[in-house]
Amino acid sequence: MKWPFAKLNIRQKIVISLIFIALIMSLIAGFSYYLLTEMERKVEFIQRSDDLRNAILEIRRFEKNFFLYGSPSTLEKIEDYIEQSLKLIDRISFKTKGLRGSSYLGRIKNGLMEYRELVRQLKKRYPKKGSNDFNKFQSKLRKTGREVTEIAEELVLYERKRVIDIINHLRTQLVGSLIVVLIGGIFLIPFVAKRIVRPLKVIEKSMLRIAGGDFRPLPVLATYDETQRVVEAFNKMVAELERRQEQLIQARKMSSLGILTSGVAHQLNNPLNNISTSCQILMEDMDSLDPDFVKTMLHNIAQEVNRAREIVRGLLEFSRVREFSLTPVSLKDVVDKTVRLVSSQVPANVEIRVKVPDQLIVEIDSARMQQVFLNLIMNAIDAIGEKDGFVEIEAWKDENARKVFIEVRDTGSGIPEDVLEKVFDPFFTTKEVGSGTGLGLSIAYGIVEKHGGRISVRSKVGEGTVFTIELPIDKECQEPGGKGVVS
């Protein structure tokens, strides 16, 4: 069962993730604001508590003076400070409702009121210093004052401890927030990598592969979002591109056939002339001819018919539309058929040399590979022009017999360095307008790629050009390689 979050699109995933992060940050910020507000109230409470404690200490100081010197005005001062302290407690109590330390204020207030009552009784009776009443009042007053002072000290200490606790809470919260962010990052990074970045990387890598001519479909990951729909649409586009490329290959074949037709007409003219001549001789002198001579003439006619049939068959095989199919064939047979097709287009100043072993068997689509050779040979002939030269086709296996290398080299004018890296680009051509479409080498590159091979070129201006094709012999080697340029 899939987690519902996995079926959301990228936009929804990002929005939900941002909302989740915003909620966490809001909770952290809210709690931090609460603690800071609480700490502000505590700090103010401590200041008021310090003022209260100082007032109580002043009361105790005047208390001490009274018992030392027995001045009645001292009791008036004590009452004044008690009234100030009680008013201060009322102001503090109003602003600190709900704080735990406010319970101390009630105890202090009760103590001060009890202390005030003792002071008032002392003023009324005013016993003689050293008498029992005086000593009794002294004992009660000092005890009550000490208790009030201790409560005030406890209040200040308690509130200071609370401020320290709040600071520790804030510190702990900060560390906790960092841990939450780190844990969130640990979970978010793999999620983003798996659900967003990885599909995009697959698309990017596959687009580069397709741009290189490899039209294998992209793997469709079950992401249930835009990337899955993009990949599915991309696969449809790839299928259409492959279909269009097949149409382009066929169109290129027809174009090549148009070039070859005039030469083939000359090729067919010779066997037809020989057949016609032999038939005329037989018809005119049939009765007087020797039977052995007649057999020889008929044998010559049959040979010329087979020769014409092979020429026509070569054209038909080359032009026929077929599905891409790899079959083991002799590489020399494929090269020889291609050379026979172009033989009528080879001028007298150009020599075609074939150095391909008879026993070299490769698994290829012979019709498509024939088109590659045809294109390379015709380009080489054009590069040589009117000067004397040769086109050489050589093939060999590598040391491990896992790949076959085919070189098509010429002694033509060569390719300039700034042009060399563009020769496999579609619609790029150095020929004059109307002389070429610029699709020949691009199609050749696509065909070699489809075989799991690689095509590269090296050239020097004035010396010639060499095209090298690498094809796998066994299936383990059939991984697309790409194109290469060596100046």
C-alpha positions as CSV (number, residue, x, y, z in Angstrom):
1,M,0.0,0.0,0.0
2,K,1.4,3.3,-1.1
3,W,1.7,6.2,1.4
4,P,-0.8,8.9,0.2
5,F,1.9,11.5,0.2
6,A,3.7,9.6,-2.5
7,K,0.9,10.1,-5.0
8,L,0.9,13.9,-4.7
9,N,2.4,15.9,-7.5
10,I,5.6,17.9,-7.1
11,R,3.8,21.2,-6.4
12,Q,1.6,19.6,-3.7
13,K,4.6,17.9,-2.1
14,I,6.6,21.1,-2.0
15,V,3.6,23.1,-0.6
16,I,2.9,20.4,2.1
17,S,6.6,20.3,3.0
18,L,6.7,24.1,3.3
19,I,3.5,24.1,5.4
20,F,5.0,21.4,7.7
21,I,8.2,23.4,8.1
22,A,6.3,26.6,8.7
23,L,4.2,24.9,11.4
24,I,7.3,23.6,13.2
25,M,9.0,27.0,13.0
26,S,5.8,28.7,14.2
27,L,5.5,26.3,17.2
28,I,9.2,26.9,18.1
29,A,8.8,30.7,17.6
30,G,5.6,30.7,19.6
31,F,7.1,28.8,22.5
32,S,10.2,31.0,22.4
33,Y,8.1,34.2,22.4
34,Y,6.2,32.8,25.4
35,L,9.4,32.1,27.3
36,L,10.8,35.5,26.5
37,T,7.6,37.2,27.7
38,E,7.7,35.1,30.9
39,M,11.3,36.0,31.4
40,E,10.5,39.7,30.9
41,R,7.8,39.5,33.6
42,K,10.2,37.6,35.9
43,V,12.9,40.2,35.5
44,E,10.4,43.0,36.3
45,F,9.2,41.0,39.3
46,I,12.7,40.5,40.5
47,Q,13.3,44.3,40.3
48,R,10.1,45.0,42.3
49,S,11.0,42.2,44.7
50,D,14.5,43.8,45.2
51,D,12.8,47.1,45.9
52,L,10.5,45.4,48.4
53,R,13.4,43.6,50.1
54,N,15.3,46.9,50.3
55,A,12.3,48.6,51.9
56,I,12.0,45.7,54.4
57,L,15.7,46.0,55.2
58,E,15.2,49.7,55.9
59,I,12.4,48.8,58.3
60,R,14.8,46.4,60.1
61,R,17.4,49.2,60.2
62,F,15.0,51.6,61.9
63,E,13.9,48.8,64.1
64,K,17.4,48.3,65.3
65,N,17.9,52.0,65.9
66,F,14.7,52.2,67.9
67,F,15.7,49.5,70.2
68,L,19.2,51.0,70.6
69,Y,18.2,54.7,71.1
70,G,14.4,54.5,71.9
71,S,13.5,57.4,69.6
72,P,9.7,57.6,69.0
73,S,10.2,59.2,65.6
74,T,11.9,56.0,64.5
75,L,8.5,54.2,64.9
76,E,7.0,56.8,62.5
77,K,9.7,56.0,59.9
78,I,9.0,52.3,60.4
79,E,5.3,52.8,59.7
80,D,6.0,54.9,56.6
81,Y,8.2,52.2,55.1
82,I,5.6,49.5,56.0
83,E,3.0,51.5,54.1
84,Q,5.3,51.9,51.1
85,S,6.0,48.2,51.2
86,L,2.3,47.3,51.3
87,K,1.5,49.6,48.4
88,L,4.4,48.1,46.4
89,I,3.1,44.6,47.1
90,D,-0.3,45.7,45.8
91,R,1.3,47.0,42.6
92,I,3.4,43.9,42.1
93,S,0.5,41.6,42.8
94,F,-1.6,43.3,40.1
95,K,1.1,42.8,37.5
96,T,2.2,39.3,38.5
97,K,-1.0,37.4,38.6
98,G,-0.5,33.8,37.8
99,L,3.2,33.8,38.6
100,R,4.3,31.2,41.2
101,G,6.3,33.8,43.1
102,S,3.2,35.8,43.8
103,S,2.3,33.4,46.7
104,Y,5.4,34.8,48.6
105,L,3.9,38.3,48.4
106,G,0.8,37.2,50.4
107,R,3.0,35.9,53.1
108,I,5.1,39.0,53.1
109,K,2.0,41.2,53.2
110,N,0.6,39.2,56.2
111,G,3.9,39.5,58.0
112,L,4.1,43.3,57.4
113,M,0.6,43.8,58.6
114,E,1.4,41.8,61.7
115,Y,4.6,43.8,62.1
116,R,2.6,47.1,61.7
117,E,0.2,46.0,64.4
118,L,3.0,45.4,66.8
119,V,4.5,48.8,66.0
120,R,1.2,50.5,66.6
121,Q,0.8,48.7,70.0
122,L,4.3,49.7,70.8
123,K,3.4,53.4,70.1
124,K,0.3,53.2,72.3
125,R,1.8,51.6,75.3
126,Y,5.4,52.7,74.8
127,P,6.9,50.6,77.7
128,K,10.0,51.7,79.5
129,K,13.3,50.5,78.0
130,G,14.5,47.4,79.8
131,S,11.1,46.5,81.2
132,N,9.4,43.2,80.6
133,D,6.9,44.7,78.2
134,F,9.7,46.4,76.3
135,N,11.7,43.1,76.0
136,K,8.5,41.2,75.0
137,F,7.8,43.7,72.2
138,Q,11.4,43.6,71.1
139,S,11.4,39.9,70.9
140,K,8.1,39.7,68.9
141,L,9.0,42.6,66.6
142,R,12.4,41.2,65.8
143,K,11.0,37.7,65.2
144,T,8.3,39.0,62.8
145,G,10.8,41.3,61.0
146,R,13.2,38.4,60.6
147,E,10.5,36.2,59.1
148,V,9.4,38.9,56.7
149,T,13.0,39.5,55.6
150,E,13.6,35.8,55.1
151,I,10.5,35.5,52.9
152,A,11.6,38.5,50.9
153,E,15.0,36.9,50.4
154,E,13.4,33.6,49.4
155,L,11.2,35.4,46.9
156,V,14.2,37.1,45.2
157,L,16.2,33.9,45.1
158,Y,13.2,31.9,43.8
159,E,12.5,34.4,41.0
160,R,16.2,34.5,40.0
161,K,16.2,30.7,39.8
162,R,13.1,30.9,37.6
163,V,14.9,33.3,35.2
164,I,17.9,30.9,35.1
165,D,15.4,28.0,34.4
166,I,13.8,30.0,31.5
167,I,17.2,30.7,30.0
168,N,18.1,27.0,30.3
169,H,14.7,26.2,28.6
170,L,15.6,28.6,25.8
171,R,19.0,27.0,25.4
172,T,17.5,23.5,25.4
173,Q,14.9,24.6,22.9
174,L,17.5,26.1,20.6
175,V,19.5,22.8,20.7
176,G,16.3,20.8,20.2
177,S,15.3,23.0,17.2
178,L,18.7,22.4,15.7
179,I,18.3,18.7,16.2
180,V,14.8,18.8,14.7
181,V,16.1,20.7,11.7
182,L,19.0,18.3,11.2
183,I,16.6,15.3,11.5
184,G,14.2,17.0,9.1
185,G,17.1,17.6,6.7
186,I,18.2,14.0,7.0
187,F,14.7,12.8,6.0
188,L,14.1,15.6,3.5
189,I,17.3,15.3,1.5
190,P,16.7,11.6,0.6
191,F,13.0,12.4,-0.1
192,V,13.9,15.3,-2.4
193,A,16.7,13.2,-4.0
194,K,14.4,10.2,-4.5
195,R,11.1,11.9,-5.4
196,I,12.3,15.0,-7.3
197,V,16.0,15.1,-8.2
198,R,16.5,11.4,-9.3
199,P,13.6,11.5,-11.8
200,L,14.9,14.8,-13.2
201,K,18.4,13.3,-13.4
202,V,17.1,10.3,-15.3
203,I,15.3,12.7,-17.7
204,E,18.4,14.8,-18.1
205,K,20.7,11.8,-18.7
206,S,18.2,10.2,-21.1
207,M,17.8,13.4,-23.1
208,L,21.5,13.6,-23.6
209,R,21.5,9.9,-24.6
210,I,18.7,10.5,-27.1
211,A,20.5,13.6,-28.4
212,G,23.3,11.2,-29.1
213,G,21.1,9.1,-31.2
214,D,20.2,6.3,-28.8
215,F,16.4,6.1,-28.9
216,R,15.8,3.5,-26.1
217,P,12.7,4.5,-24.0
218,L,13.2,6.1,-20.6
219,P,12.5,4.0,-17.4
220,V,9.1,5.1,-16.0
221,L,9.4,5.6,-12.2
222,A,6.2,5.3,-10.2
223,T,6.4,8.8,-8.7
224,Y,2.8,9.7,-9.4
225,D,3.7,13.3,-10.2
226,E,4.8,15.5,-13.1
227,T,8.0,13.7,-13.6
228,Q,6.2,10.4,-14.3
229,R,3.9,12.2,-16.8
230,V,6.9,13.9,-18.4
231,V,8.7,10.6,-18.8
232,E,5.6,8.9,-20.3
233,A,5.2,11.9,-22.8
234,F,8.9,11.7,-23.5
235,N,8.7,8.0,-24.4
236,K,5.9,8.8,-26.8
237,M,8.1,11.5,-28.3
238,V,11.1,9.1,-28.5
239,A,9.0,6.5,-30.3
240,E,7.8,9.2,-32.8
241,L,11.4,10.4,-33.3
242,E,12.5,6.9,-34.0
243,R,9.7,6.4,-36.5
244,R,10.6,9.7,-38.1
245,Q,14.3,8.7,-38.2
246,E,13.3,5.5,-40.0
247,Q,11.4,7.7,-42.5
248,L,14.5,9.9,-42.9
249,I,16.7,6.9,-43.5
250,Q,14.3,5.7,-46.2
251,A,14.2,9.1,-47.8
252,R,18.0,9.2,-47.7
253,K,18.0,5.8,-49.4
254,M,15.7,7.1,-52.2
255,S,18.0,10.1,-52.6
256,S,21.0,7.8,-52.9
257,L,19.1,5.6,-55.4
258,G,18.5,8.7,-57.5
259,I,22.2,9.3,-57.6
260,L,22.9,5.6,-58.4
261,T,20.3,5.1,-61.0
262,S,22.2,6.8,-63.8
263,G,25.2,4.7,-63.2
264,V,23.1,1.5,-62.9
265,A,21.7,2.3,-66.3
266,H,25.2,2.1,-67.7
267,Q,25.9,-1.0,-65.7
268,L,22.8,-2.7,-67.1
269,N,23.5,-1.5,-70.6
270,N,26.6,-3.7,-71.0
271,P,25.0,-7.1,-70.1
272,L,22.0,-6.1,-72.2
273,N,24.2,-5.3,-75.2
274,N,26.0,-8.6,-74.8
275,I,22.7,-10.5,-74.6
276,S,21.4,-8.6,-77.6
277,T,24.5,-9.3,-79.7
278,S,24.5,-13.0,-78.8
279,C,20.8,-13.4,-79.6
280,Q,21.3,-11.7,-83.1
281,I,24.2,-14.1,-83.9
282,L,22.2,-17.1,-82.9
283,M,19.1,-16.0,-84.8
284,E,21.0,-15.1,-88.0
285,D,23.4,-18.2,-88.2
286,M,21.5,-20.8,-86.1
287,D,21.5,-23.4,-88.9
288,S,25.2,-23.1,-89.7
289,L,26.6,-22.7,-86.2
290,D,28.4,-25.5,-84.4
291,P,26.4,-26.9,-81.4
292,D,29.2,-26.3,-79.0
293,F,29.4,-22.7,-80.1
294,V,25.7,-22.3,-79.6
295,K,26.0,-23.7,-76.1
296,T,28.8,-21.2,-75.4
297,M,26.7,-18.3,-76.6
298,L,23.7,-19.5,-74.5
299,H,26.0,-19.8,-71.5
300,N,27.2,-16.2,-72.1
301,I,23.6,-15.0,-72.3
302,A,22.8,-16.8,-69.0
303,Q,25.8,-15.2,-67.3
304,E,24.8,-11.7,-68.5
305,V,21.2,-12.3,-67.3
306,N,22.5,-13.2,-63.9
307,R,24.8,-10.2,-63.9
308,A,21.9,-7.9,-64.7
309,R,19.8,-9.7,-62.0
310,E,22.4,-9.1,-59.4
311,I,22.6,-5.4,-60.3
312,V,18.8,-5.0,-59.9
313,R,18.7,-7.2,-56.8
314,G,21.3,-5.0,-55.1
315,L,19.2,-1.9,-55.8
316,L,16.0,-3.6,-54.6
317,E,17.7,-4.8,-51.4
318,F,19.1,-1.4,-50.7
319,S,15.8,0.4,-51.2
320,R,13.5,-2.1,-49.4
321,V,11.9,-1.0,-46.1
322,R,12.5,-3.5,-43.3
323,E,12.4,-3.6,-39.6
324,F,15.8,-3.2,-37.8
325,S,17.2,-6.7,-37.4
326,L,20.6,-7.9,-36.3
327,T,21.8,-11.0,-38.1
328,P,25.2,-12.6,-38.5
329,V,26.6,-11.7,-41.9
330,S,30.0,-11.6,-43.6
331,L,31.3,-8.1,-43.4
332,K,33.2,-8.5,-46.7
333,D,30.0,-9.4,-48.5
334,V,28.3,-6.2,-47.2
335,V,31.3,-4.1,-48.2
336,D,31.5,-5.8,-51.7
337,K,27.8,-5.2,-52.4
338,T,28.2,-1.5,-51.5
339,V,31.2,-1.2,-53.7
340,R,29.3,-2.8,-56.6
341,L,26.4,-0.3,-56.0
342,V,28.7,2.7,-56.3
343,S,31.1,1.3,-58.9
344,S,29.3,3.2,-61.7
345,Q,29.8,6.5,-59.7
346,V,33.5,5.9,-59.2
347,P,35.6,8.1,-61.5
348,A,38.6,6.8,-63.3
349,N,41.0,8.7,-61.1
350,V,39.8,7.1,-57.9
351,E,40.7,3.5,-56.8
352,I,38.5,1.6,-54.3
353,R,40.5,-0.8,-52.1
354,V,38.9,-3.4,-49.8
355,K,40.9,-5.0,-47.0
356,V,38.3,-7.0,-45.2
357,P,38.9,-10.6,-44.1
358,D,36.6,-13.1,-45.7
359,Q,36.0,-14.9,-42.4
360,L,35.0,-11.8,-40.4
361,I,31.4,-12.3,-39.3
362,V,29.5,-9.5,-37.5
363,E,25.9,-9.2,-36.2
364,I,24.5,-6.2,-38.0
365,D,21.5,-5.0,-40.1
366,S,23.2,-5.4,-43.4
367,A,20.9,-3.0,-45.3
368,R,21.4,-0.1,-42.9
369,M,25.1,-0.7,-42.5
370,Q,25.4,-0.8,-46.3
371,Q,23.9,2.7,-46.3
372,V,26.6,3.8,-43.8
373,F,29.4,2.5,-46.1
374,L,27.7,4.0,-49.2
375,N,27.6,7.4,-47.6
376,L,31.2,7.3,-46.4
377,I,32.5,6.1,-49.8
378,M,30.5,8.7,-51.7
379,N,31.7,11.5,-49.4
380,A,35.3,10.2,-49.8
381,I,35.0,10.3,-53.6
382,D,33.6,13.8,-53.5
383,A,36.6,14.8,-51.2
384,I,39.2,13.4,-53.7
385,G,37.6,15.4,-56.5
386,E,39.5,15.4,-59.8
387,K,43.0,14.5,-58.5
388,D,44.2,10.9,-58.4
389,G,43.5,9.1,-55.1
390,F,42.0,6.1,-53.4
391,V,39.3,5.1,-50.9
392,E,40.4,2.2,-48.7
393,I,38.0,0.2,-46.5
394,E,39.8,-2.0,-43.9
395,A,38.5,-4.1,-41.0
396,W,40.0,-6.1,-38.2
397,K,39.1,-7.5,-34.7
398,D,40.6,-6.2,-31.5
399,E,42.9,-8.3,-29.4
400,N,40.1,-9.8,-27.3
401,A,37.9,-10.5,-30.3
402,R,35.1,-8.5,-28.7
403,K,34.9,-5.6,-31.2
404,V,35.5,-5.1,-34.9
405,F,37.1,-1.9,-36.2
406,I,36.3,-0.6,-39.7
407,E,38.2,2.3,-41.2
408,V,37.1,4.1,-44.3
409,R,40.1,6.4,-45.3
410,D,40.6,8.6,-48.3
411,T,43.3,10.8,-49.8
412,G,41.0,13.7,-50.3
413,S,41.3,17.4,-49.3
414,G,40.6,16.7,-45.6
415,I,38.3,18.5,-43.1
416,P,39.2,21.8,-41.4
417,E,39.5,21.6,-37.6
418,D,36.7,24.0,-36.9
419,V,34.4,21.9,-39.1
420,L,35.5,18.5,-37.8
421,E,33.4,18.5,-34.6
422,K,30.2,19.4,-36.5
423,V,30.3,16.7,-39.2
424,F,27.8,14.5,-37.4
425,D,25.3,17.3,-36.7
426,P,22.0,17.1,-38.6
427,F,21.7,19.4,-41.6
428,F,25.4,20.4,-41.4
429,T,27.1,20.3,-44.8
430,T,30.1,21.9,-46.5
431,K,28.7,21.3,-49.9
432,E,27.1,24.0,-52.1
433,V,23.4,24.6,-51.8
434,G,21.5,21.9,-53.7
435,S,24.4,19.5,-53.5
436,G,23.5,17.9,-50.2
437,T,21.2,17.9,-47.3
438,G,23.7,17.4,-44.5
439,L,21.9,14.4,-43.2
440,G,24.2,11.6,-44.5
441,L,26.7,11.5,-41.7
442,S,24.0,12.2,-39.1
443,I,22.1,9.2,-40.3
444,A,25.2,7.1,-40.4
445,Y,26.0,8.1,-36.8
446,G,22.4,7.1,-35.8
447,I,22.7,3.7,-37.5
448,V,26.0,2.9,-35.9
449,E,24.6,4.0,-32.5
450,K,21.7,1.7,-33.0
451,H,24.1,-1.2,-33.5
452,G,25.6,-0.4,-30.1
453,G,28.7,0.9,-31.8
454,R,30.7,4.1,-32.1
455,I,31.8,6.2,-35.0
456,S,34.7,8.7,-34.9
457,V,36.6,10.8,-37.4
458,R,40.1,12.2,-37.7
459,S,41.4,14.4,-40.5
460,K,44.2,16.6,-41.7
461,V,43.7,19.3,-44.4
462,G,45.5,18.3,-47.6
463,E,46.2,14.7,-46.4
464,G,42.8,13.0,-46.1
465,T,40.2,11.8,-43.7
466,V,39.6,8.6,-41.8
467,F,36.3,7.5,-40.4
468,T,36.5,4.7,-37.8
469,I,33.5,2.5,-36.9
470,E,33.6,0.3,-33.8
471,L,31.0,-2.5,-33.7
472,P,30.6,-5.1,-30.9
473,I,31.0,-8.7,-31.9
474,D,29.3,-10.3,-28.8
475,K,26.2,-8.9,-27.0
476,E,28.1,-8.0,-23.8
477,C,29.8,-5.2,-25.8
478,Q,26.6,-3.7,-27.1
479,E,26.5,-0.5,-25.1
480,P,26.1,2.8,-27.0
481,G,29.4,4.6,-27.3
482,G,28.8,7.8,-29.2
483,K,30.7,9.8,-31.7
484,G,34.3,11.0,-31.5
485,V,36.4,13.5,-33.2
486,V,40.2,13.4,-33.5
487,S,41.8,16.2,-35.4
